Amino acid sequence: MNKLILWTLPLLFLLTAAPAYTDESPERNASKLLRGLEDLKGKEIKKNDFQDGMDAYLRRDYKTAFRIFSALADQGQATAQLQLGELYEFGWGVPQDYTQAQKWYRKASEQGEFRASEQLYRMYLKGQGVTKDEGEAQKWARKANEQKNNRAFEYYRQKAEQGKAFAQFKLGEMYSKGDGVSQNDAEAVKWYRKAAEQGHGSAQNNLGVRYSKGLGIPLDYIEAHMWFTIAGAKGLEAGRRNRAAVEQVMTPEQISEAQQRARQWQPQPPQ
């Protein structure tokens, strides 16, 4: 199967796994039949012609792909710049030229295309067309990681605002850790709560942790116990362990109140 070549960073700089947050997925879109590519020579190539280029690429018609990606890259389309860099790097449809490959990878990277930064990382790590430089390679690895986190944050933010609990939970995690966004305990609590109120077990447990430690919210053992209980009832072992731990610093009356709140709790609609 012809696949777009993607490169993986070493374990030290392994990028955090994330769902497909980019809208462009060549493998999924390549099912469309290529039509009229032979007539493109005198045609003005527009940004929506990227699919034609990708279809040609996947058919190994690299000369056609090169012509299309070149035009799109000149128009500033980051994904086309990435693809053009790859064609130059491997000499597909054009004589191999590492200098041109780096040029287009850098342009794509400047627009936030993390895969271009990964390619530059690899070239510096192996000394392909440049002097081998592990320090420079690590710089590009860090940039790729930052760009990927930024892309993930934008994806989760969009989905979270649409009321998706899984995205609200992930957004809470990103604010909690400072991944792709400035660390913010209050924002972490906000998004954990939205997901928890919809019934997301891990968000319920994490919200309980924050109540138990007073992170981004006033310390409240009763609320912490309640959320741990609810999460535990969904089968989350972490919730059960945390509930047992917080009970060590609670009075019987507080535990009873927390249990009552847990029994009365009902999931809320998306918000």
ZADREN-861223 format. One line per field, with one value per residue: x, y, z of N, C-alpha, C, O in turn; residue in one letter; residue number from 1; chain. Coordinates in steps of 0.001 Angstrom, whole numbers. Example, Ala and Ser with C-alpha at 12.3 -4.5 7.8 and 13.67 -1.06 7.14 Angstrom:
BEGIN
n.c1: c(13190 12850);
n.c2: c(-5690 -2250);
n.c3: c(7800 7080);
ca.c1: c(12300 13670);
ca.c2: c(-4500 -1060);
ca.c3: c(7800 7140);
c.c1: c(13200 12900);
c.c2: c(-3300 30);
c.c3: c(7800 7870);
o.c1: c(14236 13409);
o.c2: c(-3319 1138);
o.c3: c(8465 8039);
aa: c(A S);
i: c(1 2);
ch: c(A A);
***
This chain:
BEGIN
n.c1: c(855 523 1705 1664 4749 5657 7591 9101 9871 12662 12414 12990 12050 9498 6415 3372 698 -2176 -5537 -6709 -6351 -6166 -7745 -7046 -6545 -4804 -4949 -7622 -8968 -8099 -9640 -11214 -11628 -9087 -9524 -9221 -6547 -4654 -5367 -4596 -2411 -2529 -4142 -5262 -4082 -5725 -6256 -7958 -7194 -5494 -6227 -6158 -3420 -2624 -3873 -2482 64 -272 -700 1772 2427 4515 5536 3314 2223 4271 4121 1600 1785 3875 2755 748 2289 3704 1634 1376 343 570 560 1020 3549 4962 4662 5957 8546 9155 9130 11332 13310 13499 13777 11616 9849 11313 14685 16743 17156 18444 18713 16567 14573 14850 14286 11527 10453 11058 9498 6942 7017 7148 4536 3335 3240 3728 4779 6631 8597 9386 10584 12804 14118 14900 16611 18733 19545 20554 22314 21660 22175 22940 25248 25740 24041 23224 22260 20929 19069 17558 16424 14578 13023 11836 10388 8609 7149 5954 4405 2688 1293 40 -1625 -3235 -4453 -6057 -7800 -9113 -10213 -12096 -13873 -14595 -16002 -18211 -19478 -18530 -17735 -15368 -13479 -13587 -12564 -9928 -9063 -9059 -6960 -4835 -4700 -4098 -1529 -163 218 500 -711 -801 -179 -2924 -4724 -7345 -8726 -8383 -9946 -12451 -12949 -12674 -14862 -17062 -16915 -17096 -19651 -21151 -20732 -18238 -15884 -13033 -12658 -14278 -12888 -10475 -11421 -12210 -9700 -8623 -10341 -9647 -7099 -7174 -6590 -6791 -9283 -11282 -10301 -12103 -13236 -15590 -16830 -14782 -14795 -17365 -17121 -15118 -16467 -18525 -17025 -15765 -17962 -18409 -16580 -13968 -10923 -9044 -10626 -11850 -9657 -8755 -10944 -10910 -8532 -9038 -10969 -9571 -9029 -11429 -14455 -16961 -19447 -18981 -18328 -20764 -22374 -21143 -21629 -24385 -24707 -23552 -25348 -27527 -26689 -26952 -26296 -25601 -26872 -24932 -22792);
n.c2: c(-1189 2190 4716 7841 8982 8985 10102 8985 10273 9611 7750 9519 11937 11408 12090 13113 10856 11326 11802 11809 14920 16534 17746 16852 13851 11838 9044 8389 10012 9272 7544 8658 8892 9842 12551 14148 15017 15120 17336 19460 21028 23603 24874 27008 26390 25817 26152 24081 22003 20286 17662 16393 16388 14768 12379 11739 11452 9174 7323 7088 8763 10816 13026 14487 14994 16559 18853 19886 20210 22028 24383 24873 25096 27419 29169 29193 27062 25028 22166 21300 22349 20771 18256 18818 19236 16646 15295 16482 15695 12899 12605 12178 12401 14608 15834 14747 16872 18137 20681 22152 20576 21078 23798 23913 22365 23975 26239 25130 24331 26798 27550 26029 23305 20336 17927 18649 19771 17491 16137 17780 17469 14786 14915 16470 14817 12595 13710 14405 16052 18136 19219 16760 17159 16862 18543 20543 18907 18113 20528 20878 18676 19371 21572 20364 18793 20768 22070 20009 19619 22103 21919 19808 20971 22980 21383 19881 21993 23048 20852 20536 22855 22288 20609 18019 15410 13830 15486 17704 16626 16001 18572 19636 18118 19093 21774 21302 20165 21955 21569 22546 24872 27556 26552 26129 25954 26623 26668 24022 22749 23777 22556 19842 19604 20083 17825 15812 16199 15257 12617 11469 9261 9377 12119 12722 11472 12955 15485 15054 14621 17176 18611 17338 18226 20919 22244 24711 25150 25606 23585 20657 18042 16601 17007 15936 13220 12541 12723 10829 8557 8384 8067 5656 3973 3703 1900 2674 2053 3767 5782 4457 3837 6417 7401 5798 6740 9468 9257 8840 11254 12341 13020 10825 12007 13691 11830 10491 12563 12977 10539 10634 12778 11630 9589 11071 12314 13160 12661 15397 17191 17799 20709);
n.c3: c(0 -816 1100 2818 3894 7177 9890 12902 16094 18353 21458 23570 22702 22008 20628 22149 21983 19988 18779 15264 14471 12502 9587 7125 5668 3851 3328 3830 2023 -451 -1922 -3851 -7361 -9672 -11765 -14837 -14594 -16613 -18015 -16560 -17077 -18303 -16543 -13908 -10756 -7784 -4216 -3412 -4980 -3772 -3177 -5666 -6113 -3999 -4630 -6974 -5891 -4262 -6205 -7165 -9166 -9380 -10775 -11625 -9113 -8064 -9712 -9028 -6195 -6124 -7164 -5255 -2952 -3484 -3202 -541 951 3676 3991 1393 1054 2836 1543 -851 36 814 -1662 -2910 -1097 -1392 -4067 -5794 -8652 -9250 -9429 -6730 -3974 -1265 -220 -1272 -163 2597 2565 1937 3976 6142 5588 5809 8474 9739 9565 11406 10886 12169 11239 9334 10909 12230 10113 9625 12030 11762 9569 10537 12590 11261 9549 6905 4108 5647 8199 10602 13590 16730 18705 17249 16060 18260 18907 16831 17361 19797 18923 17145 18928 20498 18543 17847 20221 20342 18135 18947 21171 19976 18536 20588 22032 20277 20000 22672 23217 21797 23428 23807 25878 26104 24933 26575 28903 28001 27424 29968 31034 29510 30297 32926 32819 31270 28553 25320 25991 28389 31729 33899 36668 37432 34990 34302 36239 35516 32973 33568 35278 33571 31913 33841 34887 32841 33062 32610 33587 34232 34318 36468 38546 38436 39031 41619 42776 42620 44300 46655 47109 46881 44470 42244 43106 46082 48876 49572 51153 51217 48700 47162 47988 47120 44287 43856 44666 42755 40422 41051 41110 38454 37764 37943 39212 40325 41377 43501 45129 45740 47118 49414 50491 51023 52932 55243 56363 57005 58831 60288 59830 57683 55693 55481 54483 52010 50771 50538 48751 46522 45924 45125 42885 39413 35956 33725 30823 27774 27819);
ca.c1: c(0 1284 1321 2456 5808 5709 8766 8853 10975 13089 11622 13225 11253 8278 5303 2205 -273 -3383 -6374 -6429 -6966 -6091 -8825 -6516 -6062 -4665 -5372 -9078 -9488 -7540 -10570 -11806 -10892 -8415 -10163 -8784 -5207 -3899 -5759 -4265 -1197 -2784 -5195 -4816 -4247 -6230 -5959 -8742 -6634 -4576 -6621 -5634 -1998 -2481 -4241 -1353 1142 -560 -581 3179 2593 5181 5716 2067 2130 5236 3602 481 2255 4704 1865 85 3306 3965 493 1494 -357 1576 615 1666 4968 5480 4742 6977 9819 9388 9485 12721 14208 13677 13963 10430 9260 12218 16002 16893 17778 18235 18585 15168 13741 14883 13608 10078 10124 11103 8317 5789 7169 6819 3078 2834 3133 4670 5450 7805 9609 9893 11494 14040 14754 15517 17718 19868 19991 21283 23255 21225 22201 23433 26185 25037 24044 22184 21657 19964 17997 16703 15654 13432 12160 11043 9438 7567 6320 5152 3418 1686 440 -801 -2662 -4161 -5232 -7086 -8797 -9910 -10976 -13262 -14807 -15073 -17016 -19394 -20081 -18033 -17135 -13988 -12639 -13543 -11606 -8578 -8724 -8709 -5617 -3840 -4545 -3469 -117 474 546 -145 -1362 -227 -773 -3952 -5506 -8764 -9279 -8416 -11142 -13626 -13221 -12922 -16219 -18013 -16897 -17558 -21102 -21766 -20535 -16916 -15300 -11700 -12822 -14831 -11783 -9535 -12057 -12100 -8312 -8433 -11039 -8933 -5835 -7379 -5894 -7682 -10610 -11112 -10258 -13414 -13165 -16906 -16967 -13789 -15308 -18510 -16678 -14416 -17489 -19203 -16070 -15590 -19163 -18317 -15560 -12625 -10224 -8397 -11634 -12045 -8469 -8735 -12009 -10412 -7488 -9588 -11753 -8679 -8983 -12803 -15268 -18078 -20528 -18597 -18444 -22192 -22853 -20604 -22346 -25733 -24586 -23254 -26588 -28455 -26106 -27447 -25533 -26209 -26694 -23723 -22818);
ca.c2: c(0 3427 5551 9027 8619 9757 9702 8958 10714 8627 7697 10695 13050 10838 13028 12582 10323 12079 11405 12512 16221 17308 17392 16253 12487 11317 7654 8308 10750 8787 6653 9359 8658 11001 12914 15348 15495 15384 18641 20489 21760 25019 25279 27658 25447 26476 25416 22866 20971 19452 16261 15863 16126 13635 11180 11436 10971 7813 6460 7174 9673 11877 14226 15245 15459 17643 20047 20422 20667 23221 25537 25106 25535 28825 29923 29226 25978 24338 20728 21137 22620 19552 17225 19211 18958 15206 14926 16895 14913 11534 12594 11605 13332 15744 15434 14860 18152 18337 22113 22499 19868 21846 25080 23766 21898 25138 27064 24442 24385 28162 27646 25131 21919 19600 16861 19248 19894 16133 15827 18519 16752 13567 15266 16882 13676 11681 14433 14323 17362 19105 18630 16070 18034 16355 19679 21146 17922 18181 21770 20616 17720 20145 22393 19467 18418 21947 22276 18941 19939 23241 21417 19014 21889 23613 20356 19587 23189 23118 19793 20790 23912 21658 19785 16644 15141 13336 16630 18534 15960 16191 19978 19759 17556 19971 22924 20818 19891 23008 21041 23289 26050 27872 25784 26920 25032 26992 26204 22562 22412 24134 21574 18559 19626 19925 16423 15000 16331 14441 11212 10984 8708 9898 13524 12709 11156 14077 16584 14689 14866 18620 18995 16784 18948 22358 22715 25443 25198 25437 22207 20204 16588 16016 16984 14989 11873 12331 12451 9549 7510 8300 7481 4263 3233 3441 879 3258 1630 4951 6459 3699 4020 7802 7540 5199 7601 10720 8924 8851 12602 12819 12563 9992 12865 14148 10684 10268 13629 12722 9395 11088 13574 10717 8885 12016 12904 12723 13273 16559 17219 18528 22166);
ca.c3: c(0 -829 2248 3110 4837 8420 10656 14346 16926 19348 22677 24413 22208 21460 20726 22830 21049 19904 17670 14032 14603 11275 8691 5926 5850 2500 3196 3761 887 -1712 -2597 -4990 -8602 -10248 -13021 -15531 -14259 -17826 -18525 -15578 -17416 -18530 -15612 -12674 -9648 -6586 -2990 -3269 -5835 -3001 -3286 -6923 -5889 -3099 -5387 -7851 -5015 -3830 -7391 -7541 -10298 -8637 -11588 -11525 -7725 -7907 -10371 -8249 -4898 -6318 -7297 -3970 -2001 -3789 -2688 911 1640 4487 3737 91 1279 3443 517 -1810 680 767 -3033 -3118 -242 -1881 -5512 -6434 -9612 -9376 -8922 -5275 -3606 166 66 -1539 818 3841 2343 2014 5319 7038 5322 6388 9927 10168 9618 12448 10421 13016 10494 8685 11965 12438 9010 9856 13138 11264 8672 11367 13372 10399 8709 5514 3473 6631 9144 11686 14769 17633 19394 16323 15894 19444 18815 15960 18062 20764 18180 16646 20064 20851 17484 17922 21363 19974 17229 19761 21998 19143 18218 21770 22406 19383 20361 24034 23142 21228 24468 23803 27190 25997 24618 27777 29784 27471 27588 31376 31200 28892 31193 34149 32579 30489 27226 24248 26564 29697 32821 34572 37502 37409 33718 34372 37012 34701 31934 34232 35810 32464 31499 34974 35018 31789 33389 32219 34806 34540 34690 37828 39455 38460 39749 43025 43202 42781 45538 47814 47297 46767 43278 41354 43735 47532 49362 50031 51207 50929 47245 46652 48248 46242 42921 43863 44756 41459 39480 41435 40727 37017 37588 37973 40417 40908 42174 44745 45970 46223 48116 50653 51038 51556 54128 56400 56944 57097 59958 59845 59341 56346 54789 55274 53592 50678 50212 50181 47523 45416 45579 44504 41668 38104 34871 33088 29363 27344 27909);
c.c1: c(889 815 2220 3477 5788 6874 8490 10077 11384 12276 11774 12353 9960 7125 4100 1187 -1553 -4211 -6080 -7097 -6775 -7168 -8330 -5940 -5980 -5180 -6890 -9609 -9078 -8483 -11225 -10960 -10296 -9059 -9540 -7395 -4407 -4204 -5351 -3131 -1450 -3805 -4593 -5110 -4636 -5997 -6748 -8281 -5668 -4926 -6125 -4158 -1786 -2843 -3100 -188 927 -540 859 3385 3231 5397 4468 1916 3064 4700 2488 963 3121 3839 1202 1068 3632 2836 471 785 659 1687 1266 3164 5650 5679 5829 8371 10159 9789 10923 13683 14514 13845 12824 9806 10128 13593 16113 17669 17475 18044 17148 14231 13686 14137 12101 9630 10099 9890 7064 5827 6791 5308 2481 2698 4180 5397 6674 8935 10212 10889 12835 14828 15543 16729 18952 20416 20883 22334 22920 21152 22668 24481 25398 25175 22904 21501 20604 18779 17020 15860 14402 12476 11257 9991 8286 6609 5400 4056 2312 737 -485 -1949 -3709 -5059 -6354 -8196 -9719 -10759 -12243 -14313 -15397 -16175 -18297 -20071 -19610 -17260 -15683 -13036 -12520 -12559 -10171 -8132 -8344 -7315 -4546 -3621 -3832 -1954 608 927 -221 -817 -702 -946 -1733 -4867 -6996 -9429 -9353 -9676 -12401 -13964 -13390 -14370 -17245 -18089 -17449 -19079 -21849 -21555 -19208 -16148 -13942 -11758 -13377 -13728 -10829 -10113 -12005 -10707 -8100 -9164 -10242 -7627 -5986 -6634 -6874 -9077 -10406 -11153 -11607 -13428 -14504 -17120 -15989 -14297 -16472 -18062 -15889 -15417 -18175 -18292 -15864 -16768 -19175 -17238 -14145 -11938 -9533 -9372 -11846 -10861 -8434 -9810 -11542 -9361 -8063 -10423 -10894 -8635 -10389 -13483 -16375 -19211 -20219 -18737 -19905 -22778 -22389 -21338 -23747 -25695 -24348 -24516 -27547 -27949 -26716 -26616 -26325 -26016 -25432 -23889 -21511);
c.c2: c(1237 4312 6774 8676 9548 9228 9860 9408 9614 8759 8950 11853 12563 11781 12342 12099 11133 11605 12229 13862 17102 16835 16680 14877 11843 9909 7537 8942 10162 7890 7318 9123 9957 11307 14188 15843 15855 16772 19785 21407 23249 25593 25976 26724 26199 25591 24129 21760 20062 17973 15629 15515 14909 12333 10760 10872 9513 6825 6375 7927 10937 13149 15106 15816 16645 18937 20703 20982 21924 24473 25878 25620 27008 29726 29956 28124 25081 22855 20441 21399 21404 18473 17542 18948 17481 14751 15310 16018 13542 11454 11936 12653 14541 15280 15676 16124 18432 19811 22574 21823 20647 23163 24945 23210 23080 26033 26444 24501 25755 28377 26657 23684 21063 18496 17390 19405 18529 15745 16533 17908 15560 13877 15700 15710 12754 12378 14350 15725 18474 18413 17992 16875 17610 17482 20354 20206 17998 19458 21562 19603 18451 20993 21547 19083 19565 22192 21231 19180 21107 22808 20622 19925 22529 22623 20109 20790 23294 22085 20020 21834 23413 20712 18351 16369 14695 14498 17566 17944 16191 17640 20255 19243 18496 21232 22503 20669 21022 22518 21815 24555 26329 27090 26666 25970 25341 26513 24681 22107 22661 23035 20166 18500 19401 18469 15521 15043 15572 12948 10642 10555 9287 11366 13625 12434 12339 15288 16315 14942 16345 19143 18512 17524 20458 22959 23384 25600 25022 23960 21820 18677 15937 15919 15991 13561 11563 11960 11148 8390 7293 7652 5999 3407 2926 2403 1398 2912 2802 5716 5774 3883 5438 8045 6973 6093 8846 10467 8979 10214 13194 12283 11662 10824 13362 13029 10416 11302 13395 11569 9785 11907 12673 9985 9793 12559 12299 13390 14401 16503 17999 20031 22748);
c.c3: c(0 281 2325 4175 6013 9235 12128 15102 17881 20613 23522 24004 21576 21678 21353 21810 21105 18744 16437 14030 13400 10322 7435 6224 4480 2331 3059 2472 -456 -2480 -3805 -6243 -9117 -11599 -13583 -15202 -15511 -18382 -17617 -16011 -17591 -17575 -14399 -11511 -8395 -5375 -2855 -4216 -5079 -3148 -4576 -6776 -5019 -3793 -6309 -7048 -4642 -4995 -7885 -8846 -9733 -9458 -11544 -10126 -7506 -8514 -9548 -6915 -5023 -6384 -5965 -2926 -2222 -3297 -1161 1650 2350 4164 2394 219 1905 2389 -516 -1235 620 -631 -3350 -2309 -836 -3399 -6253 -7345 -9882 -8898 -7417 -4935 -2139 524 -156 -538 2121 3710 2545 3360 6286 6839 5944 7906 10471 10270 10616 12038 11143 12269 9756 9694 12280 11339 9196 11012 12619 10393 9464 12176 12540 9537 7244 4915 4391 7480 10290 12968 15695 18397 18537 16111 17059 19458 17966 16578 19047 20053 17655 17757 20470 19820 17545 19088 21062 19069 18011 20595 21183 18799 19413 22188 21570 19775 21755 24024 22497 22222 24522 25096 27083 25737 25812 28782 29313 27607 29038 31645 30649 29738 32480 33985 31858 29136 26161 24706 27906 30786 33614 35348 37454 36117 33693 35117 36195 33696 32495 34723 34701 32008 32597 35095 33934 32035 32962 33464 35181 34938 36108 38851 39574 39181 41249 43573 43469 44020 46756 48114 47229 45591 42333 41887 45236 47946 49947 49996 50872 49421 46624 46798 47320 44836 42829 43887 43419 40418 39782 41029 39234 36716 37611 39290 41105 41790 43510 45691 46562 47282 49459 51308 51688 52810 55394 57080 57098 58359 59425 59257 57918 55318 54465 54314 52161 49998 49760 48886 46309 44975 44822 43175 40415 37025 34215 31575 28997 27451 27442);
o.c1: c(1879 -373 3389 3130 5892 7113 7748 11193 10564 11553 10806 11953 9394 6885 3843 841 -1960 -3660 -5331 -8260 -7193 -7467 -9096 -4955 -6988 -5786 -7395 -10587 -9648 -8161 -11737 -9731 -10902 -9133 -9363 -7077 -3585 -3404 -5708 -2905 -683 -4287 -3532 -6253 -3939 -5594 -6266 -8894 -5080 -4037 -5719 -3704 -883 -2202 -2785 469 1858 -380 1153 4389 2589 5437 4566 1530 2700 4811 2449 598 3107 4138 1109 725 3814 3053 -345 624 1502 2797 1987 3964 6775 6734 6529 9265 11312 10684 11648 14751 15654 14032 13040 9295 9742 13666 15634 18707 16390 17308 16582 13231 12612 13440 11479 8545 9222 9317 6235 4798 6185 4852 1264 2098 5357 6525 7648 10101 11405 11907 13886 16057 16699 17749 20078 21620 21853 23142 23821 20214 22782 24590 24507 26280 21748 20312 19524 17635 15805 14733 13311 11267 10058 8857 7128 5395 4218 2916 1141 -471 -1647 -3084 -4909 -6262 -7488 -9375 -10943 -11890 -13322 -15499 -16570 -17166 -19349 -21092 -20219 -16251 -14846 -11917 -11463 -11811 -9299 -6961 -7416 -6561 -3486 -2492 -3054 -1189 1839 1931 -1448 -1435 -106 -2171 -1406 -5685 -7820 -10555 -10285 -10377 -13315 -15120 -14166 -15028 -18185 -19172 -18184 -19713 -23035 -22112 -19054 -15801 -13727 -10995 -12990 -13653 -10415 -9393 -11785 -10550 -7458 -8655 -10177 -7111 -5034 -6102 -7689 -9958 -9454 -11951 -12187 -13611 -14542 -17540 -16329 -14241 -16567 -18561 -15983 -15230 -18384 -18724 -15796 -16600 -19861 -17005 -13208 -12319 -9443 -8987 -12005 -11037 -8120 -9600 -11749 -9303 -7634 -10571 -11421 -8248 -10535 -13120 -16700 -19861 -21108 -19209 -20252 -23577 -23151 -21628 -24230 -26558 -24869 -24729 -28299 -28698 -26968 -26263 -27554 -25096 -24919 -24970 -21343);
o.c2: c(1310 4621 6732 8142 10765 8021 10747 8986 8756 9734 9406 12664 13231 12225 11160 12828 11578 11051 13204 13981 18259 15642 15990 14758 11343 9591 6717 8462 10516 7499 6629 9152 11023 10441 15176 16994 16771 17330 20938 22447 24073 26706 25580 26315 27129 24434 23174 20694 19160 17126 14467 14476 14109 11305 9574 9924 8709 5623 5699 7747 11982 14242 16328 16973 17618 20000 21925 22097 22782 25487 27049 26477 27758 30904 30654 28215 24454 22331 19453 20736 21056 17842 16648 18490 17108 13919 14545 15648 13080 10370 11217 13669 15417 14407 16686 16410 18905 20144 23295 22403 20854 23589 25755 23545 23169 26531 27142 24697 25861 29277 26472 22897 21063 18156 16661 19192 18422 15107 15942 17841 15352 13191 15347 15627 12196 11724 14236 16482 19625 17187 18613 17228 17965 17398 20697 20647 17952 19468 22005 19661 18181 21118 21960 19052 19360 22487 21538 18974 21112 23262 20746 19691 22609 22976 20124 20625 23591 22401 19727 21708 24038 20096 17533 17018 15125 14510 18156 18675 16533 17910 21018 19855 18668 21701 23272 21001 21057 23003 21749 25252 25430 26975 27801 25267 24427 26015 24114 21196 21836 22629 19376 17467 18624 17942 14575 14025 15275 12110 9420 11389 9652 11809 14516 13089 12694 16025 17225 15418 16714 20025 19206 17460 21193 24064 22717 26122 24356 23184 22572 18082 14844 14877 15289 12778 10456 10996 10439 7378 6155 6805 5181 2248 2004 2062 650 3409 2833 6240 6437 4061 5623 8806 7585 6193 9241 11354 9144 10316 14400 11226 11721 10404 13434 13257 10145 10966 13590 11620 9322 11743 12918 9782 9325 13191 11096 14563 14365 15842 18769 20569 23967);
o.c3: c(728 377 1941 5229 5860 9262 12551 14800 18208 20819 24131 24840 20711 22801 21124 20880 22178 17793 16491 13646 13347 10262 6762 6953 3983 1308 2293 1899 -1488 -3602 -4688 -6188 -9017 -12471 -12871 -15503 -15488 -19133 -17859 -15393 -17093 -17787 -13915 -11307 -7989 -5496 -2247 -4262 -5676 -3234 -4587 -7256 -5263 -3574 -6417 -7478 -4706 -4786 -8871 -9536 -9620 -8893 -11439 -9957 -6846 -7904 -9399 -6539 -4140 -5753 -5597 -2111 -1264 -3010 -559 2867 1709 4070 2255 -442 1544 2336 -991 -1946 401 -780 -3987 -2799 -789 -3951 -7229 -6874 -10656 -8033 -6903 -5531 -1802 1452 666 -115 2686 4631 3232 3837 7146 7808 6528 8552 11537 10976 10663 12770 10781 12626 9570 9363 12562 11608 8949 10971 12987 10467 9113 12417 13052 8878 6413 5168 3969 7485 10869 13380 15462 18705 19018 15997 16867 19953 18326 16350 19122 20515 17712 17554 20750 20177 17321 18969 21468 19213 17770 20715 21656 18774 19279 22645 22085 19872 21987 24743 22630 21916 25210 25373 27877 26249 26035 29433 30111 27873 29306 32400 31251 29877 33046 34890 31830 28612 26103 23902 28500 30771 33960 34756 37437 36140 33123 34675 36191 33577 31956 34599 34868 31751 32316 35375 34080 31325 32950 34301 36337 35797 36864 39891 40678 39855 42048 44697 44453 44712 47770 49230 47489 45694 41695 41205 45643 47420 50730 48934 50306 48917 45672 45850 46790 44256 41828 43213 42998 39636 38864 40648 38791 35556 37330 40350 42332 42835 44535 46896 47738 48227 50507 52534 52772 53651 56493 58244 57298 58876 58239 58300 57069 54204 53315 53440 51214 48803 48727 48023 45221 43779 43967 42429 40348 37155 34157 31094 29809 27210 27445);
aa: c(M N K L I L W T L P L L F L L T A A P A Y T D E S P E R N A S K L L R G L E D L K G K E I K K N D F Q D G M D A Y L R R D Y K T A F R I F S A L A D Q G Q A T A Q L Q L G E L Y E F G W G V P Q D Y T Q A Q K W Y R K A S E Q G E F R A S E Q L Y R M Y L K G Q G V T K D E G E A Q K W A R K A N E Q K N N R A F E Y Y R Q K A E Q G K A F A Q F K L G E M Y S K G D G V S Q N D A E A V K W Y R K A A E Q G H G S A Q N N L G V R Y S K G L G I P L D Y I E A H M W F T I A G A K G L E A G R R N R A A V E Q V M T P E Q I S E A Q Q R A R Q W Q P Q P P Q);
i: c(1 2 3 4 5 6 7 8 9 10 11 12 13 14 15 16 17 18 19 20 21 22 23 24 25 26 27 28 29 30 31 32 33 34 35 36 37 38 39 40 41 42 43 44 45 46 47 48 49 50 51 52 53 54 55 56 57 58 59 60 61 62 63 64 65 66 67 68 69 70 71 72 73 74 75 76 77 78 79 80 81 82 83 84 85 86 87 88 89 90 91 92 93 94 95 96 97 98 99 100 101 102 103 104 105 106 107 108 109 110 111 112 113 114 115 116 117 118 119 120 121 122 123 124 125 126 127 128 129 130 131 132 133 134 135 136 137 138 139 140 141 142 143 144 145 146 147 148 149 150 151 152 153 154 155 156 157 158 159 160 161 162 163 164 165 166 167 168 169 170 171 172 173 174 175 176 177 178 179 180 181 182 183 184 185 186 187 188 189 190 191 192 193 194 195 196 197 198 199 200 201 202 203 204 205 206 207 208 209 210 211 212 213 214 215 216 217 218 219 220 221 222 223 224 225 226 227 228 229 230 231 232 233 234 235 236 237 238 239 240 241 242 243 244 245 246 247 248 249 250 251 252 253 254 255 256 257 258 259 260 261 262 263 264 265 266 267 268 269 270 271);
ch: c(A A A A A A A A A A A A A A A A A A A A A A A A A A A A A A A A A A A A A A A A A A A A A A A A A A A A A A A A A A A A A A A A A A A A A A A A A A A A A A A A A A A A A A A A A A A A A A A A A A A A A A A A A A A A A A A A A A A A A A A A A A A A A A A A A A A A A A A A A A A A A A A A A A A A A A A A A A A A A A A A A A A A A A A A A A A A A A A A A A A A A A A A A A A A A A A A A A A A A A A A A A A A A A A A A A A A A A A A A A A A A A A A A A A A A A A A A A A A A A A A A A A A A A A A A A A A A A A A A A A A A A A A A A A A A A A);
***
